[in-house]
Structures are given as structure tokens and as C-alpha cells.
Amino acid sequence: MSASTSTPDAPHPDAPHGAGYAGRTAGRPHRQTDIARAAALIADPSRARILKALCDGRALPAGALAREAGVSAPTVSAHLAKLVEGGLVTAVREGRHRYYRLAGPDISSALEALALIAPPLPVTSLRESSVANALHRSRTCYDHLAGQLGVALMRALIDREVLTGHDGVHRPEEAVRDRPSAYGHDSAYRLTGSGRAELLSFGVDPDRLPSRRPAIRYCVDWSEHQHHLAGALGAAITARLFGLGWLRYGVSPRVVHLTEPGADGLLRTFGLAVPA
């Protein structure tokens, strides 16, 4: 008998419409969810590496995913077909090329939650050690900033009273529904009037955020156990950081690097001093 749990009435509020399992249950009566099937899709080591490579929200071609998973082109095609059929990945064709991305941010959240209970992979090379350190330092959590840099940015937004409602610290002994590596529910952050003006001057208009997802959400960062900014606002700020050249993607999936102009810009804009 497969493991199962009850399906909520609606998809995850931060997921794109029609994304993954949750998107397909919108408006339907209560049904049991096939956890075992989803777990089986993730359980294969090659498919797990493919999913982790897609966790920064970008769409990648099959060739790049084959290199990341360490498999051949026919093998990665077979894995991607299963992930698409299972609703964890979507495929988009652009011209003669096909690109793959996660079906929604819930998939990334589920993988991060699994990382909390998964045994660590053995570090067998200097590269693997460097990647692990880089992920702790600064990474993307689907389409928003996480890790030490994401938590520090959230702290700066709170200290400058751009956001109000909580101090950004996760306290397990006080938590009701909040847990690491998941969207937070216990606190309600709000954008202040002065914060709205500050974001406008930065190039992010809070009134023009996509309406399909909550504007302000937070995640309990799995490595820092503090809050980082999620939701449409977190995604918009992160996109702006990339657009300004203050962030750049690293060689490894999800790893991002703060550039020298970015360090200067964060200090100048949000008073955030990032250690070298």
C-alpha cells in the first residue's frame, strides 16, 4: 500500500497556475495523493541530480542536464520523459531546441525539505567541497535569493524598515507551523510606505508584481535557519540584482556569486555590508 496524505483544496499559493501535482488538483474534491510515485521519481540518483540542477528556476537544455547528471543523451531523455509525465518538470520548445524547467516552486521546496533528512553525500574532491560552501554562501531558492546572502538581504530590509512584521530569526521553540527548508506561515511581513519608495528607486515597483502569487512570503532558510524573502517581491528583487549585474550565476546549478559592483550597490542601496 503506497503512502498517502490528504490533498489540500487548492494548489500551493506561490505556485504558477497549472504547475505540477498541485496545479492539477485545483478546484477538485479532496483526493489522496500518491506520495510513493513522486518519491520514486525523485529517488533515482540521476533524476535527483537533474531536479537539483533545475532548482534555480532556469530552463535548461537536455545536453546541459545530461552533463550535470553524468549520463548519456538517450538516458537523460528517458529520465526527462518520466519527470515530465510525472508532473515534476515541464518542457518548452524554442525554435529547434527544447528546454526543461521545474513545474513550480513547490518542487524546489520539496527537494530542500528532503535535504534536511537526507544523509550528506561524501565529499570526494575539492570541487565538491567548494560547491557545498558556495551553496551555503549564496544560492537561489527557485527564483529568489537564499543562503547567507539571502538572509543578510532580508535582515537589511528589516533593519531599514522596508519590511516590518518580524525580526527574521527562526526560533524553533516558538514555531507553530514554520520549519526549515519550507515557506513560513507563522509571521506576516508587510511592506512599509518608506519601503515602497525605496524599492521604486531601486527599480522594483511593488504595484506591478505578478498577481498569480503572493507579493510577500518568506522561507526558513535550510542552511541558516533564518528567514529569506520569497514570493513575487523576493523574485523581483533577485531579478533586479541579476539585471544590474550585481549577481551572476556560478558554474554549478543554484550557486550565485555577488559581483564587486553588487557588493558596492548593496552597501549603497540597502546598507548591506557583505564580508569579502
C-alpha positions in Angstrom: 0.0 0.0 0.0 1.5 3.3 -1.0 2.0 6.2 1.4 -0.6 8.9 1.0 -1.9 12.0 2.6 -4.8 14.4 2.0 -4.7 16.8 -0.8 -5.4 20.5 0.0 -8.3 22.3 -1.6 -6.1 24.5 -3.8 -2.6 24.5 -5.2 0.3 26.0 -3.2 -0.4 29.7 -3.2 3.1 30.5 -4.6 2.9 28.0 -7.4 2.2 29.0 -11.0 -1.2 28.1 -12.3 -1.2 24.6 -13.7 2.1 23.6 -12.2 2.8 20.1 -11.1 0.5 17.9 -9.0 -0.9 20.8 -7.0 -1.9 22.7 -10.2 -3.8 19.7 -11.5 -5.9 19.4 -8.3 -7.2 23.0 -8.2 -11.0 23.1 -7.9 -11.3 19.3 -7.5 -12.7 17.4 -4.5 -10.4 16.0 -1.8 -8.3 13.2 -3.2 -5.4 11.1 -1.9 -2.0 12.0 -3.2 0.4 9.4 -4.5 3.5 10.2 -2.4 5.1 7.0 -3.4 5.0 7.8 -7.1 6.5 11.2 -6.6 9.2 9.8 -4.3 10.0 7.1 -6.9 10.6 9.8 -9.5 13.0 11.7 -7.2 14.7 8.5 -5.8 16.8 7.8 -8.9 20.2 9.4 -8.4 20.4 10.7 -11.9 16.9 12.2 -11.8 17.7 13.7 -8.4 20.7 15.5 -10.0 18.5 16.7 -12.8 16.0 18.1 -10.5 18.6 19.8 -8.3 20.1 21.3 -11.5 16.7 22.9 -12.2 16.2 24.3 -8.7 17.3 27.8 -9.6 14.2 28.2 -11.8 16.0 28.5 -15.1 15.1 26.4 -18.1 18.0 24.2 -19.3 18.5 22.1 -22.4 18.8 18.3 -22.2 22.5 18.5 -23.0 23.3 20.6 -20.0 21.2 18.3 -17.8 23.0 15.2 -19.2 26.3 16.7 -18.2 25.1 17.6 -14.8 23.7 14.1 -14.2 26.7 12.4 -15.7 24.6 10.4 -18.2 24.3 10.0 -22.0 21.9 11.9 -24.2 19.5 8.9 -24.6 19.5 8.3 -20.9 18.7 11.9 -19.9 15.9 11.9 -22.5 14.3 8.9 -20.8 14.7 10.5 -17.4 13.2 13.8 -18.6 10.2 12.0 -20.2 9.4 10.3 -16.8 9.8 13.6 -15.0 7.5 15.4 -17.4 4.9 12.7 -17.3 5.0 12.7 -13.5 4.4 16.5 -13.4 7.7 17.5 -11.8 9.2 19.1 -14.9 7.7 20.9 -17.9 9.2 21.2 -21.4 9.1 24.3 -23.6 10.2 24.4 -27.2 12.0 27.4 -28.5 12.7 27.1 -32.2 14.5 23.8 -32.8 15.5 23.4 -29.1 13.6 22.1 -26.1 14.2 23.4 -22.6 13.2 22.0 -19.3 12.3 23.6 -16.0 10.7 22.6 -12.7 6.9 22.6 -12.8 6.8 25.1 -10.0 8.4 26.3 -6.8 6.8 23.6 -4.7 9.1 21.1 -6.4 12.1 23.0 -5.2 10.7 23.4 -1.7 10.1 19.6 -1.6 13.7 18.9 -2.6 15.0 21.3 0.0 12.9 19.7 2.7 14.3 16.3 1.7 17.8 17.7 2.0 17.1 18.2 5.8 16.6 14.4 6.4 19.0 13.1 3.7 22.4 11.9 4.7 25.2 14.0 3.3 27.0 12.9 0.2 30.6 12.1 0.8 33.0 14.9 -0.4 35.5 13.2 -2.6 37.0 16.2 -4.3 38.0 19.9 -3.8 35.3 20.9 -6.3 32.6 19.2 -4.3 33.7 20.9 -1.1 33.8 24.3 -2.9 30.3 23.8 -4.3 28.9 22.9 -0.9 30.5 26.1 0.6 29.2 28.2 -2.3 25.6 26.9 -1.8 25.7 27.9 1.9 27.1 31.4 0.9 24.7 32.4 -1.8 22.2 30.4 -3.9 18.8 30.6 -5.5 15.8 29.1 -3.9 13.8 28.6 -7.1 13.7 32.3 -8.2 14.7 34.1 -5.1 17.9 34.6 -3.2 18.9 32.3 -0.3 21.8 31.2 1.8 23.9 33.6 3.8 23.5 36.4 1.3 19.7 36.0 1.1 19.3 36.0 4.8 21.6 39.1 5.1 19.5 40.9 2.5 16.3 40.1 4.4 17.9 41.4 7.6 18.9 44.6 5.8 15.3 45.1 4.5 14.0 44.7 8.1 16.7 47.0 9.6 15.9 49.7 7.1 12.2 49.2 7.7 11.5 48.3 4.1 9.7 45.3 5.7 8.0 45.0 9.0 6.3 42.3 10.9 9.1 40.1 12.3 12.8 40.2 13.1 13.7 37.5 10.6 15.0 35.0 13.2 13.6 31.5 13.2 13.1 30.2 16.7 12.2 26.5 16.7 10.9 26.6 20.3 8.3 29.2 19.3 7.4 28.0 15.9 3.9 26.7 15.2 4.0 25.8 11.5 7.3 27.1 10.5 10.1 24.7 9.8 13.5 24.9 8.0 13.5 24.5 4.2 9.9 25.5 3.8 7.7 28.5 3.3 6.9 30.3 6.5 3.4 30.7 7.9 3.8 32.0 11.4 4.7 35.6 10.6 3.2 38.3 8.4 5.6 40.6 6.8 4.3 43.9 5.4 5.8 46.5 3.0 6.1 49.9 4.6 5.4 53.2 2.9 9.0 54.2 3.0 10.0 50.7 1.9 7.7 51.1 -1.2 9.5 54.3 -2.1 12.9 52.7 -1.6 12.1 49.8 -3.8 10.8 52.1 -6.5 14.1 54.0 -6.5 15.9 50.6 -6.8 13.9 49.7 -9.9 11.3 47.4 -8.4 7.6 48.5 -8.5 5.6 46.7 -5.8 2.4 47.6 -7.5 3.4 45.8 -10.7 4.2 42.4 -9.3 2.5 39.4 -10.8 -0.9 38.8 -9.2 -0.7 35.0 -9.6 1.4 34.6 -6.4 1.6 36.3 -3.0 3.7 39.5 -3.1 5.5 38.9 0.2 6.4 35.5 1.5 9.4 34.1 3.4 11.2 30.8 3.6 13.0 29.4 6.6 16.4 29.1 5.1 17.7 25.5 5.4 21.3 26.3 5.9 21.0 29.5 8.0 17.7 28.7 9.9 16.6 32.3 9.4 14.2 34.0 7.0 14.9 34.9 3.5 12.5 36.8 1.2 10.3 34.8 -1.2 7.1 35.5 -3.1 6.7 37.8 -6.0 8.7 40.6 -4.3 11.6 38.3 -3.5 11.7 37.1 -7.1 11.5 40.7 -8.4 14.4 41.9 -6.2 16.5 38.9 -7.2 15.8 39.5 -10.9 16.8 43.2 -10.5 20.0 42.1 -8.9 20.8 39.9 -11.9 19.7 42.7 -14.3 22.1 45.2 -12.7 25.0 42.7 -12.9 25.2 42.6 -9.1 24.7 38.8 -9.1 25.9 36.3 -11.6 25.3 32.6 -11.9 28.1 30.2 -10.9 29.2 27.1 -12.8 27.3 24.8 -10.5 23.4 24.8 -10.5 21.8 27.2 -8.0 25.1 28.8 -7.0 25.2 32.6 -7.5 28.1 35.0 -6.9 27.9 38.6 -5.7 30.0 40.8 -8.1 32.2 43.7 -7.0 29.6 46.2 -8.3 27.0 44.2 -6.5 28.8 44.5 -3.1 29.1 48.2 -3.6 25.5 48.5 -4.8 24.0 46.6 -1.8 26.0 48.7 0.6 24.9 51.9 -1.1 21.3 50.9 -1.7 20.4 48.9 1.4 23.2 49.5 3.8 24.2 45.8 3.5 28.0 45.3 4.0 28.9 41.9 2.7 32.2 40.5 4.0 34.8 39.7 1.5 
